[in-house]
Amino acid sequence: MEIKVFASGSSSNAYIVSDEKTTLLLDAGIPLREIQIACGFKVRLIDGCLISHAHKDHSKAADGLARLGVDIYTSQGTIDACRLTGHRINAVKALQAFTIGTFKVLPFDVQHDAPEPLGFLIESTATGERLLYFTDTYYIKYRFTGLTHIMAECNYSKEALLRSIEAGYVPIELVPRLVKSHMSLEHFLEMLKANDLKEVRQIYLLHLSDNNSDEEKFREEVQKATGAEVYVC
């Protein structure tokens, strides 16, 4: 499975996943022009775009992609919030699987302050690989088996957050929203322990906070816990 990171962080998120038969765009939180450039102006080769939720750092280019002929798959809550219309917009529901080419996709509900946010379990029928993708959630209530790749938010650590509060980078009134809408390193490590990691090869840490994270520490902690290749995006 080939994974390319176009953008990751609090301002923009977009990722490409391909099994050489089918190509998916995971979130579209960068301007349409940037997606076109990143794709070598071959947007038509994207077989589908999965949008996790309505916040603009994940959905900004969804409407433009649909106008260019890319099928968009997301929840009805996201469709309504983003005012997406047209025959390229496909409403999907948590725990109801669907197929895009050689990828079988299972959406699942996550916890975030957006209408009907989703994560996605993506399995290639061509290679047998299984990718877990989630972002912008503080907790995952489901357990997964047979995973080979994980792309997951790891936004902050408690230690780094406390330093940011003390330094005045993070107003104390914003902390409750942060801890109830984003995944901490500590919660991510707990989530990993609760899942079947025997076949996991690669883990991509996404959506790190500029002020409340430590890239090297995050990489080391996750690598120590899993033995997998760990990439910080």
WOTA-V476924 format. One record per helix or strand. SS is the DSSP state (a for helix, b for strand). FROM is the first residue (numbers start at 1). TO is the last residue. If there is no record, write none. Layout:
SS | FROM | TO
SS | FROM | TO
This chain:
b | 2 | 7
b | 14 | 18
b | 23 | 28
a | 32 | 38
a | 43 | 45
b | 48 | 50
a | 56 | 59
a | 62 | 67
b | 72 | 74
a | 76 | 82
b | 89 | 91
b | 98 | 100
b | 103 | 109
b | 118 | 124
b | 130 | 134
b | 149 | 153
b | 156 | 156
a | 158 | 167
a | 172 | 179
b | 184 | 184
a | 185 | 193
b | 202 | 206
a | 215 | 226
b | 229 | 232
